[in-house]
């Protein structure tokens, strides 16, 4: 299994060294900020959702450890160009993967849509190994929680 772990490490380092969608968007793009005090990670999500409910553009700012920053990069690549609904489903799938060993974790048992969790996690699978280090799970989920916060704020503003 060392081979697979090496591959995962490669993917994480690649996203850390060459982060996707790095930068910022000007208003009216929405801006949300997340912070993980346990590790000092900071993530800023800039997001532009068009009238059809598609994430037209998304940029990532902030700084922190390799897990938090590579997870943000993967998140940005995974949801950009997709609908808000798809982004929320992917978030659920990712957080479910992250909570396999933490049955009490928030959101772990919400909904009964296990069948729809057949989503393509792609590079995100590389973060699967993080569940072995519970203290790093918050690093991996930070950008996803910040994305959810941004989507919730956009929904609230449009309601
Ligand atoms: Zn961290």
Backbone and ligand atoms as CSV (ligand in chain L), in Angstrom:
chain,resi,resn,atom,element,x,y,z
A,1,UNK,N,N,0.828,-1.213,0.000
A,1,UNK,CA,C,0.000,0.000,0.000
A,1,UNK,C,C,0.864,1.264,0.000
A,2,UNK,N,N,2.181,1.081,0.166
A,2,UNK,CA,C,3.064,2.253,0.189
A,2,UNK,C,C,2.947,3.012,-1.130
A,3,UNK,N,N,2.754,2.290,-2.218
A,3,UNK,CA,C,2.648,2.916,-3.522
A,3,UNK,C,C,1.502,3.894,-3.598
A,4,UNK,N,N,0.360,3.476,-3.058
A,4,UNK,CA,C,-0.827,4.329,-3.094
A,4,UNK,C,C,-0.617,5.555,-2.212
A,5,UNK,N,N,-0.007,5.349,-1.042
A,5,UNK,CA,C,0.224,6.492,-0.150
A,5,UNK,C,C,1.190,7.487,-0.777
A,6,UNK,N,N,2.175,6.982,-1.521
A,6,UNK,CA,C,3.113,7.872,-2.216
A,6,UNK,C,C,2.378,8.691,-3.263
A,7,UNK,N,N,1.473,8.022,-3.983
A,7,UNK,CA,C,0.698,8.710,-5.015
A,7,UNK,C,C,-0.157,9.803,-4.381
A,8,UNK,N,N,-0.794,9.473,-3.278
A,8,UNK,CA,C,-1.630,10.456,-2.579
A,8,UNK,C,C,-0.800,11.656,-2.132
A,9,UNK,N,N,0.408,11.346,-1.597
A,9,UNK,CA,C,1.275,12.427,-1.131
A,9,UNK,C,C,1.665,13.333,-2.302
A,10,UNK,N,N,1.940,12.700,-3.460
A,10,UNK,CA,C,2.281,13.445,-4.671
A,10,UNK,C,C,1.166,14.414,-5.057
A,11,UNK,N,N,-0.070,13.901,-5.048
A,11,UNK,CA,C,-1.231,14.716,-5.445
A,11,UNK,C,C,-1.397,15.899,-4.498
A,12,UNK,N,N,-1.270,15.631,-3.187
A,12,UNK,CA,C,-1.429,16.699,-2.189
A,12,UNK,C,C,-0.336,17.755,-2.373
A,13,UNK,N,N,0.904,17.315,-2.566
A,13,UNK,CA,C,2.005,18.261,-2.750
A,13,UNK,C,C,1.852,19.056,-4.034
A,14,UNK,N,N,1.352,18.398,-5.077
A,14,UNK,CA,C,1.156,19.086,-6.352
A,14,UNK,C,C,0.157,20.234,-6.192
A,15,UNK,N,N,-0.949,19.967,-5.478
A,15,UNK,CA,C,-1.951,21.021,-5.265
A,15,UNK,C,C,-1.424,22.105,-4.333
A,16,UNK,N,N,-0.539,21.712,-3.402
A,16,UNK,CA,C,0.026,22.680,-2.465
A,16,UNK,C,C,1.008,23.612,-3.185
A,17,UNK,N,N,1.831,23.023,-4.050
A,17,UNK,CA,C,2.848,23.818,-4.748
A,17,UNK,C,C,2.264,24.626,-5.896
A,18,UNK,N,N,1.263,24.059,-6.575
A,18,UNK,CA,C,0.635,24.747,-7.708
A,18,UNK,C,C,-0.862,24.844,-7.475
A,19,UNK,N,N,-1.270,25.660,-6.502
A,19,UNK,CA,C,-2.701,25.721,-6.177
A,19,UNK,C,C,-3.547,26.197,-7.351
A,20,UNK,N,N,-4.682,25.516,-7.551
A,20,UNK,CA,C,-5.600,25.876,-8.637
A,20,UNK,C,C,-6.495,27.031,-8.176
A,21,UNK,N,N,-6.843,27.877,-9.112
A,21,UNK,CA,C,-7.795,28.969,-8.848
A,21,UNK,C,C,-7.382,29.870,-7.686
A,22,UNK,N,N,-6.099,30.115,-7.588
A,22,UNK,CA,C,-5.582,30.984,-6.537
A,22,UNK,C,C,-5.824,32.445,-6.945
A,23,UNK,N,N,-6.246,33.282,-6.011
A,23,UNK,CA,C,-6.433,34.701,-6.322
A,23,UNK,C,C,-7.659,35.248,-5.648
A,24,UNK,N,N,-8.220,36.318,-6.212
A,24,UNK,CA,C,-9.436,36.857,-5.640
A,24,UNK,C,C,-10.349,37.391,-6.732
A,25,UNK,N,N,-11.616,37.581,-6.388
A,25,UNK,CA,C,-12.600,38.144,-7.308
A,25,UNK,C,C,-13.134,39.420,-6.672
A,26,UNK,N,N,-13.401,40.401,-7.496
A,26,UNK,CA,C,-13.939,41.662,-6.999
A,26,UNK,C,C,-15.445,41.548,-6.805
A,27,UNK,N,N,-16.023,42.388,-5.936
A,27,UNK,CA,C,-17.478,42.425,-5.816
A,27,UNK,C,C,-18.066,42.728,-7.198
A,28,UNK,N,N,-19.251,42.216,-7.525
A,28,UNK,CA,C,-20.235,41.581,-6.642
A,28,UNK,C,C,-19.972,40.120,-6.296
A,29,UNK,N,N,-18.815,39.567,-6.644
A,29,UNK,CA,C,-18.528,38.195,-6.221
A,29,UNK,C,C,-18.602,38.139,-4.695
A,30,UNK,N,N,-19.092,37.006,-4.174
A,30,UNK,CA,C,-19.249,36.869,-2.732
A,30,UNK,C,C,-17.925,36.439,-2.103
A,31,UNK,N,N,-17.670,36.942,-0.904
A,31,UNK,CA,C,-16.427,36.609,-0.197
A,31,UNK,C,C,-16.763,35.999,1.161
A,32,UNK,N,N,-16.172,34.845,1.453
A,32,UNK,CA,C,-16.379,34.217,2.755
A,32,UNK,C,C,-15.019,33.797,3.303
A,33,UNK,N,N,-14.902,33.839,4.619
A,33,UNK,CA,C,-13.620,33.571,5.242
A,33,UNK,C,C,-13.766,32.474,6.287
A,34,UNK,N,N,-12.819,31.552,6.302
A,34,UNK,CA,C,-12.839,30.486,7.292
A,34,UNK,C,C,-11.508,30.409,8.011
A,35,UNK,N,N,-11.550,29.990,9.263
A,35,UNK,CA,C,-10.341,29.945,10.070
A,35,UNK,C,C,-10.330,28.680,10.918
A,36,UNK,N,N,-9.200,28.021,10.959
A,36,UNK,CA,C,-9.047,26.827,11.782
A,36,UNK,C,C,-8.017,27.122,12.868
A,37,UNK,N,N,-8.480,27.541,14.046
A,37,UNK,CA,C,-7.556,27.964,15.112
A,37,UNK,C,C,-6.643,26.846,15.602
A,38,UNK,N,N,-7.055,25.583,15.407
A,38,UNK,CA,C,-6.240,24.459,15.873
A,38,UNK,C,C,-4.893,24.420,15.175
A,39,UNK,N,N,-4.876,24.914,13.920
A,39,UNK,CA,C,-3.668,24.780,13.111
A,39,UNK,C,C,-3.205,26.134,12.570
A,40,UNK,N,N,-4.080,27.147,12.674
A,40,UNK,CA,C,-3.738,28.465,12.148
A,40,UNK,C,C,-4.051,28.620,10.668
A,41,UNK,N,N,-4.839,27.699,10.110
A,41,UNK,CA,C,-5.180,27.767,8.686
A,41,UNK,C,C,-6.251,28.825,8.434
A,42,UNK,N,N,-6.102,29.476,7.304
A,42,UNK,CA,C,-7.040,30.520,6.915
A,42,UNK,C,C,-7.398,30.319,5.439
A,43,UNK,N,N,-8.692,30.364,5.158
A,43,UNK,CA,C,-9.145,30.194,3.774
A,43,UNK,C,C,-10.137,31.302,3.435
A,44,UNK,N,N,-9.922,31.941,2.294
A,44,UNK,CA,C,-10.888,32.909,1.800
A,44,UNK,C,C,-11.430,32.369,0.480
A,45,UNK,N,N,-12.758,32.291,0.385
A,45,UNK,CA,C,-13.394,31.821,-0.841
A,45,UNK,C,C,-14.093,32.997,-1.509
A,46,UNK,N,N,-13.744,33.252,-2.749
A,46,UNK,CA,C,-14.444,34.246,-3.565
A,46,UNK,C,C,-15.256,33.461,-4.574
A,47,UNK,N,N,-16.545,33.760,-4.646
A,47,UNK,CA,C,-17.383,32.929,-5.495
A,47,UNK,C,C,-18.400,33.755,-6.255
A,48,UNK,N,N,-18.584,33.383,-7.492
A,48,UNK,CA,C,-19.508,34.080,-8.373
A,48,UNK,C,C,-20.521,33.061,-8.900
A,49,UNK,N,N,-21.766,33.168,-8.425
A,49,UNK,CA,C,-22.824,32.257,-8.866
A,49,UNK,C,C,-23.725,33.001,-9.846
A,50,UNK,N,N,-23.928,32.443,-11.041
A,50,UNK,CA,C,-24.764,33.141,-12.026
A,50,UNK,C,C,-26.250,32.852,-11.817
A,51,UNK,N,N,-27.110,33.459,-12.676
A,51,UNK,CA,C,-28.564,33.365,-12.468
A,51,UNK,C,C,-29.075,31.930,-12.588
A,52,UNK,N,N,-28.353,31.087,-13.335
A,52,UNK,CA,C,-28.810,29.708,-13.503
A,52,UNK,C,C,-28.393,28.822,-12.329
A,53,UNK,N,N,-27.704,29.410,-11.328
A,53,UNK,CA,C,-27.292,28.627,-10.171
A,53,UNK,C,C,-25.995,27.872,-10.394
A,54,UNK,N,N,-25.210,28.329,-11.364
A,54,UNK,CA,C,-23.920,27.699,-11.638
A,54,UNK,C,C,-22.786,28.527,-11.034
A,55,UNK,N,N,-21.807,27.834,-10.486
A,55,UNK,CA,C,-20.627,28.516,-9.947
A,55,UNK,C,C,-19.754,28.919,-11.128
A,56,UNK,N,N,-19.969,30.153,-11.589
A,56,UNK,CA,C,-19.297,30.631,-12.797
A,56,UNK,C,C,-17.801,30.825,-12.560
A,57,UNK,N,N,-17.463,31.296,-11.369
A,57,UNK,CA,C,-16.047,31.488,-11.066
A,57,UNK,C,C,-15.826,31.351,-9.562
A,58,UNK,N,N,-14.615,30.984,-9.213
A,58,UNK,CA,C,-14.294,30.761,-7.812
A,58,UNK,C,C,-12.787,30.919,-7.631
A,59,UNK,N,N,-12.399,31.682,-6.630
A,59,UNK,CA,C,-10.968,31.875,-6.341
A,59,UNK,C,C,-10.721,31.629,-4.857
A,60,UNK,N,N,-9.484,31.240,-4.570
A,60,UNK,CA,C,-9.111,30.896,-3.209
A,60,UNK,C,C,-7.970,31.786,-2.719
A,61,UNK,N,N,-8.132,32.323,-1.524
A,61,UNK,CA,C,-7.063,33.061,-0.884
A,61,UNK,C,C,-6.798,32.467,0.486
A,62,UNK,N,N,-5.828,33.016,1.194
A,62,UNK,CA,C,-5.534,32.532,2.542
A,62,UNK,C,C,-4.221,31.787,2.595
A,63,UNK,N,N,-3.934,31.266,3.768
A,63,UNK,CA,C,-2.670,30.551,3.947
A,63,UNK,C,C,-2.814,29.535,5.068
A,64,UNK,N,N,-1.917,28.556,5.052
A,64,UNK,CA,C,-1.976,27.537,6.091
A,64,UNK,C,C,-1.180,26.313,5.705
A,65,UNK,N,N,-1.447,25.217,6.386
A,65,UNK,CA,C,-0.676,23.996,6.177
A,65,UNK,C,C,-0.991,23.366,4.820
A,66,UNK,N,N,-0.181,22.388,4.445
A,66,UNK,CA,C,-0.329,21.772,3.124
A,66,UNK,C,C,-1.672,21.083,2.957
A,67,UNK,N,N,-2.204,20.485,4.033
A,67,UNK,CA,C,-3.494,19.802,3.928
A,67,UNK,C,C,-4.609,20.808,3.650
A,68,UNK,N,N,-4.623,21.917,4.398
A,68,UNK,CA,C,-5.696,22.898,4.222
A,68,UNK,C,C,-5.632,23.546,2.843
A,69,UNK,N,N,-4.426,23.868,2.396
A,69,UNK,CA,C,-4.293,24.576,1.128
A,69,UNK,C,C,-4.508,23.649,-0.077
A,70,UNK,N,N,-4.036,22.416,0.018
A,70,UNK,CA,C,-4.245,21.503,-1.109
A,70,UNK,C,C,-5.711,21.087,-1.180
A,71,UNK,N,N,-6.362,20.952,-0.027
A,71,UNK,CA,C,-7.785,20.615,-0.027
A,71,UNK,C,C,-8.595,21.745,-0.668
A,72,UNK,N,N,-8.202,22.994,-0.373
A,72,UNK,CA,C,-8.892,24.147,-0.971
A,72,UNK,C,C,-8.708,24.167,-2.480
A,73,UNK,N,N,-7.498,23.850,-2.914
A,73,UNK,CA,C,-7.214,23.807,-4.354
A,73,UNK,C,C,-8.064,22.740,-5.044
A,74,UNK,N,N,-8.123,21.563,-4.431
A,74,UNK,CA,C,-8.920,20.462,-4.999
A,74,UNK,C,C,-10.397,20.823,-5.002
A,75,UNK,N,N,-10.859,21.437,-3.915
A,75,UNK,CA,C,-12.250,21.848,-3.813
A,75,UNK,C,C,-12.587,22.808,-4.947
A,76,UNK,N,N,-11.719,23.788,-5.175
A,76,UNK,CA,C,-11.995,24.800,-6.200
A,76,UNK,C,C,-12.099,24.152,-7.579
A,77,UNK,N,N,-11.180,23.230,-7.859
A,77,UNK,CA,C,-11.189,22.561,-9.166
A,77,UNK,C,C,-12.420,21.665,-9.311
A,78,UNK,N,N,-12.878,21.106,-8.186
A,78,UNK,CA,C,-13.993,20.155,-8.240
A,78,UNK,C,C,-15.349,20.838,-8.427
A,79,UNK,N,N,-15.520,22.041,-7.879
A,79,UNK,CA,C,-16.856,22.655,-7.920
A,79,UNK,C,C,-17.012,23.754,-8.973
A,80,UNK,N,N,-15.918,24.320,-9.440
A,80,UNK,CA,C,-16.007,25.410,-10.419
A,80,UNK,C,C,-16.660,24.916,-11.707
A,81,UNK,N,N,-17.666,25.665,-12.174
A,81,UNK,CA,C,-18.371,25.281,-13.388
A,81,UNK,C,C,-19.543,24.355,-13.115
A,82,UNK,N,N,-19.680,23.931,-11.853
A,82,UNK,CA,C,-20.802,23.063,-11.483
A,82,UNK,C,C,-21.906,23.886,-10.822
A,83,UNK,N,N,-23.069,23.268,-10.671
A,83,UNK,CA,C,-24.170,23.980,-10.029
A,83,UNK,C,C,-23.960,23.985,-8.515
A,84,UNK,N,N,-24.667,24.904,-7.866
A,84,UNK,CA,C,-24.613,24.998,-6.408
A,84,UNK,C,C,-25.054,23.669,-5.793
A,85,UNK,N,N,-26.095,23.070,-6.401
A,85,UNK,CA,C,-26.609,21.800,-5.892
A,85,UNK,C,C,-25.538,20.709,-5.953
A,86,UNK,N,N,-24.821,20.647,-7.080
A,86,UNK,CA,C,-23.751,19.652,-7.222
A,86,UNK,C,C,-22.622,19.913,-6.219
A,87,UNK,N,N,-22.333,21.195,-6.019
A,87,UNK,CA,C,-21.269,21.554,-5.069
A,87,UNK,C,C,-21.637,21.112,-3.659
A,88,UNK,N,N,-22.914,21.282,-3.308
A,88,UNK,CA,C,-23.358,20.872,-1.967
A,88,UNK,C,C,-23.303,19.351,-1.817
A,89,UNK,N,N,-23.637,18.652,-2.898
A,89,UNK,CA,C,-23.608,17.190,-2.844
A,89,UNK,C,C,-22.167,16.686,-2.708
A,90,UNK,N,N,-21.274,17.334,-3.444
A,90,UNK,CA,C,-19.862,16.958,-3.373
A,90,UNK,C,C,-19.314,17.241,-1.970
A,91,UNK,N,N,-19.756,18.341,-1.384
A,91,UNK,CA,C,-19.337,18.690,-0.033
A,91,UNK,C,C,-19.775,17.610,0.953
A,92,UNK,N,N,-21.031,17.156,0.778
A,92,UNK,CA,C,-21.539,16.096,1.652
A,92,UNK,C,C,-20.704,14.829,1.489
A,93,UNK,N,N,-20.395,14.482,0.228
A,93,UNK,CA,C,-19.624,13.266,-0.043
A,93,UNK,C,C,-18.227,13.366,0.560
A,94,UNK,N,N,-17.621,14.537,0.410
A,94,UNK,CA,C,-16.270,14.722,0.938
A,94,UNK,C,C,-16.264,14.642,2.466
A,95,UNK,N,N,-17.233,15.317,3.088
A,95,UNK,CA,C,-17.268,15.317,4.548
A,95,UNK,C,C,-17.613,13.930,5.092
A,96,UNK,N,N,-18.377,13.181,4.313
A,96,UNK,CA,C,-18.678,11.814,4.730
A,96,UNK,C,C,-17.400,10.971,4.697
A,97,UNK,N,N,-16.598,11.170,3.641
A,97,UNK,CA,C,-15.330,10.453,3.537
A,97,UNK,C,C,-14.425,10.816,4.717
A,98,UNK,N,N,-14.477,12.078,5.121
A,98,UNK,CA,C,-13.627,12.576,6.203
A,98,UNK,C,C,-14.117,12.146,7.581
A,99,UNK,N,N,-15.340,11.635,7.670
A,99,UNK,CA,C,-15.889,11.326,8.989
A,99,UNK,C,C,-16.064,9.834,9.214
A,100,UNK,N,N,-15.434,9.028,8.352
A,100,UNK,CA,C,-15.570,7.572,8.451
A,100,UNK,C,C,-15.233,7.055,9.847
A,101,UNK,N,N,-14.167,7.592,10.441
A,101,UNK,CA,C,-13.760,7.128,11.765
A,101,UNK,C,C,-14.275,8.016,12.886
A,102,UNK,N,N,-15.120,8.949,12.540
A,102,UNK,CA,C,-15.635,9.898,13.523
A,102,UNK,C,C,-17.153,9.913,13.439
A,103,UNK,N,N,-17.771,8.827,13.863
A,103,UNK,CA,C,-19.214,8.689,13.668
A,103,UNK,C,C,-20.013,9.807,14.329
A,104,UNK,N,N,-19.443,10.427,15.354
A,104,UNK,CA,C,-20.172,11.491,16.043
A,104,UNK,C,C,-20.023,12.844,15.371
A,105,UNK,N,N,-19.223,12.902,14.315
A,105,UNK,CA,C,-18.919,14.180,13.685
A,105,UNK,C,C,-20.135,14.820,13.019
A,106,UNK,N,N,-20.162,16.129,13.024
A,106,UNK,CA,C,-21.264,16.881,12.430
A,106,UNK,C,C,-21.513,16.457,10.980
A,107,UNK,N,N,-22.779,16.307,10.660
A,107,UNK,CA,C,-23.142,16.021,9.282
A,107,UNK,C,C,-22.924,14.582,8.854
A,108,UNK,N,N,-22.336,13.767,9.718
A,108,UNK,CA,C,-22.000,12.409,9.317
A,108,UNK,C,C,-23.240,11.579,8.991
A,109,UNK,N,N,-24.334,11.846,9.686
A,109,UNK,CA,C,-25.508,10.998,9.468
A,109,UNK,C,C,-26.719,11.818,8.999
A,110,UNK,N,N,-26.452,12.911,8.366
A,110,UNK,CA,C,-27.577,13.722,7.893
A,110,UNK,C,C,-28.008,13.254,6.507
A,111,UNK,N,N,-29.315,13.158,6.311
A,111,UNK,CA,C,-29.813,12.703,5.015
A,111,UNK,C,C,-29.729,11.200,4.879
A,112,UNK,N,N,-30.441,10.683,3.883
A,112,UNK,CA,C,-30.438,9.246,3.669
A,112,UNK,C,C,-30.079,8.954,2.218
A,113,UNK,N,N,-29.289,9.870,1.644
A,113,UNK,CA,C,-29.008,9.763,0.205
A,113,UNK,C,C,-27.667,9.087,-0.081
A,114,UNK,N,N,-27.414,7.984,0.595
A,114,UNK,CA,C,-26.163,7.254,0.356
A,114,UNK,C,C,-25.970,6.910,-1.118
A,115,UNK,N,N,-27.081,6.660,-1.799
A,115,UNK,CA,C,-27.002,6.267,-3.199
A,115,UNK,C,C,-26.410,7.367,-4.071
A,116,UNK,N,N,-26.632,8.613,-3.686
A,116,UNK,CA,C,-26.134,9.713,-4.515
A,116,UNK,C,C,-24.678,10.052,-4.207
A,117,UNK,N,N,-24.093,9.333,-3.235
A,117,UNK,CA,C,-22.711,9.621,-2.859
A,117,UNK,C,C,-21.738,8.865,-3.773
A,118,UNK,N,N,-22.229,8.505,-4.958
A,118,UNK,CA,C,-21.382,7.832,-5.939
A,118,UNK,C,C,-20.677,8.863,-6.805
A,119,UNK,N,N,-20.361,10.003,-6.232
A,119,UNK,CA,C,-19.765,11.081,-7.000
A,119,UNK,C,C,-18.284,10.842,-7.254
A,120,UNK,N,N,-17.807,11.480,-8.295
A,120,UNK,CA,C,-16.403,11.428,-8.635
A,120,UNK,C,C,-15.615,12.331,-7.684
A,121,UNK,N,N,-14.917,11.737,-6.742
A,121,UNK,CA,C,-14.119,12.566,-5.850
A,121,UNK,C,C,-12.750,12.852,-6.459
A,122,UNK,N,N,-12.340,12.036,-7.410
A,122,UNK,CA,C,-11.087,12.287,-8.127
A,122,UNK,C,C,-9.896,12.478,-7.201
A,123,UNK,N,N,-9.164,13.581,-7.411
A,123,UNK,CA,C,-7.982,13.884,-6.598
A,123,UNK,C,C,-8.298,13.937,-5.114
A,124,UNK,N,N,-9.573,14.253,-4.803
A,124,UNK,CA,C,-9.961,14.389,-3.400
A,124,UNK,C,C,-9.746,13.103,-2.619
A,125,UNK,N,N,-9.748,11.988,-3.348
A,125,UNK,CA,C,-9.491,10.693,-2.712
A,125,UNK,C,C,-8.135,10.704,-2.007
A,126,UNK,N,N,-7.249,11.543,-2.506
A,126,UNK,CA,C,-5.903,11.612,-1.933
A,126,UNK,C,C,-5.936,12.048,-0.478
A,127,UNK,N,N,-7.007,12.739,-0.086
A,127,UNK,CA,C,-7.104,13.230,1.289
A,127,UNK,C,C,-7.693,12.198,2.236
A,128,UNK,N,N,-8.080,11.054,1.657
A,128,UNK,CA,C,-8.684,9.991,2.461
A,128,UNK,C,C,-7.797,9.606,3.647
A,129,UNK,N,N,-6.477,9.591,3.419
A,129,UNK,CA,C,-5.531,9.200,4.465
A,129,UNK,C,C,-5.554,10.118,5.676
A,130,UNK,N,N,-6.098,11.330,5.489
A,130,UNK,CA,C,-6.123,12.308,6.579
A,130,UNK,C,C,-6.990,11.835,7.748
A,131,UNK,N,N,-7.993,10.987,7.454
A,131,UNK,CA,C,-8.888,10.545,8.534
A,131,UNK,C,C,-8.132,9.781,9.620
A,132,UNK,N,N,-6.928,9.311,9.279
A,132,UNK,CA,C,-6.128,8.603,10.281
A,132,UNK,C,C,-5.530,9.575,11.291
A,133,UNK,N,N,-5.581,10.869,10.964
A,133,UNK,CA,C,-5.031,11.895,11.855
A,133,UNK,C,C,-6.129,12.896,12.185
A,134,UNK,N,N,-6.976,12.531,13.177
A,134,UNK,CA,C,-8.176,13.337,13.481
A,134,UNK,C,C,-7.909,14.829,13.620
A,135,UNK,N,N,-6.716,15.185,14.119
A,135,UNK,CA,C,-6.431,16.601,14.344
A,135,UNK,C,C,-6.304,17.353,13.009
A,136,UNK,N,N,-6.029,16.602,11.915
A,136,UNK,CA,C,-5.882,17.245,10.609
A,136,UNK,C,C,-7.191,17.312,9.827
A,137,UNK,N,N,-8.238,16.643,10.327
A,137,UNK,CA,C,-9.501,16.621,9.582
A,137,UNK,C,C,-10.056,18.037,9.408
A,138,UNK,N,N,-9.902,18.855,10.442
A,138,UNK,CA,C,-10.389,20.229,10.343
A,138,UNK,C,C,-9.609,21.027,9.299
A,139,UNK,N,N,-8.358,20.661,9.081
A,139,UNK,CA,C,-7.558,21.299,8.028
A,139,UNK,C,C,-8.172,20.967,6.663
A,140,UNK,N,N,-8.518,19.691,6.491
A,140,UNK,CA,C,-9.034,19.222,5.197
A,140,UNK,C,C,-10.437,19.739,4.910
A,141,UNK,N,N,-11.257,19.912,5.957
A,141,UNK,CA,C,-12.646,20.312,5.725
A,141,UNK,C,C,-12.843,21.826,5.768
A,142,UNK,N,N,-11.813,22.575,6.162
A,142,UNK,CA,C,-11.958,24.027,6.318
A,142,UNK,C,C,-12.486,24.712,5.056
A,143,UNK,N,N,-11.878,24.423,3.907
A,143,UNK,CA,C,-12.299,25.109,2.680
A,143,UNK,C,C,-13.726,24.730,2.292
A,144,UNK,N,N,-14.125,23.496,2.607
A,144,UNK,CA,C,-15.482,23.035,2.284
A,144,UNK,C,C,-16.507,23.717,3.177
A,145,UNK,N,N,-16.152,23.894,4.452
A,145,UNK,CA,C,-17.049,24.606,5.364
A,145,UNK,C,C,-17.171,26.075,4.947
A,146,UNK,N,N,-16.062,26.631,4.455
A,146,UNK,CA,C,-16.089,28.028,4.008
A,146,UNK,C,C,-16.928,28.152,2.739
A,147,UNK,N,N,-16.830,27.166,1.864
A,147,UNK,CA,C,-17.669,27.142,0.659
A,147,UNK,C,C,-19.146,27.075,1.045
A,148,UNK,N,N,-19.479,26.191,1.984
A,148,UNK,CA,C,-20.874,26.047,2.435
A,148,UNK,C,C,-21.378,27.369,3.011
A,149,UNK,N,N,-20.530,28.011,3.808
A,149,UNK,CA,C,-20.877,29.302,4.399
A,149,UNK,C,C,-21.186,30.315,3.293
A,150,UNK,N,N,-20.335,30.364,2.269
A,150,UNK,CA,C,-20.538,31.302,1.153
A,150,UNK,C,C,-21.846,31.005,0.434
A,151,UNK,N,N,-22.117,29.730,0.160
A,151,UNK,CA,C,-23.340,29.345,-0.554
A,151,UNK,C,C,-24.588,29.667,0.282
A,152,UNK,N,N,-24.494,29.445,1.593
A,152,UNK,CA,C,-25.610,29.760,2.487
A,152,UNK,C,C,-25.895,31.267,2.498
A,153,UNK,N,N,-24.817,32.042,2.541
A,153,UNK,CA,C,-24.965,33.508,2.575
A,153,UNK,C,C,-25.563,34.019,1.265
A,154,UNK,N,N,-25.141,33.415,0.155
A,154,UNK,CA,C,-25.674,33.822,-1.152
A,154,UNK,C,C,-27.161,33.477,-1.222
A,155,UNK,N,N,-27.515,32.282,-0.737
A,155,UNK,CA,C,-28.916,31.832,-0.755
A,155,UNK,C,C,-29.765,32.755,0.112
A,156,UNK,N,N,-29.233,33.116,1.271
A,156,UNK,CA,C,-29.972,33.988,2.199
A,156,UNK,C,C,-30.185,35.367,1.590
A,157,UNK,N,N,-29.163,35.858,0.870
A,157,UNK,CA,C,-29.255,37.188,0.274
A,157,UNK,C,C,-30.244,37.211,-0.891
A,158,UNK,N,N,-30.347,36.064,-1.583
A,158,UNK,CA,C,-31.216,36.004,-2.765
A,158,UNK,C,C,-32.651,35.656,-2.417
A,159,UNK,N,N,-32.898,35.258,-1.163
A,159,UNK,CA,C,-34.231,34.815,-0.789
A,159,UNK,C,C,-35.187,35.995,-0.587
L,1,ZN,ZN,ZN,-3.819,22.771,8.999
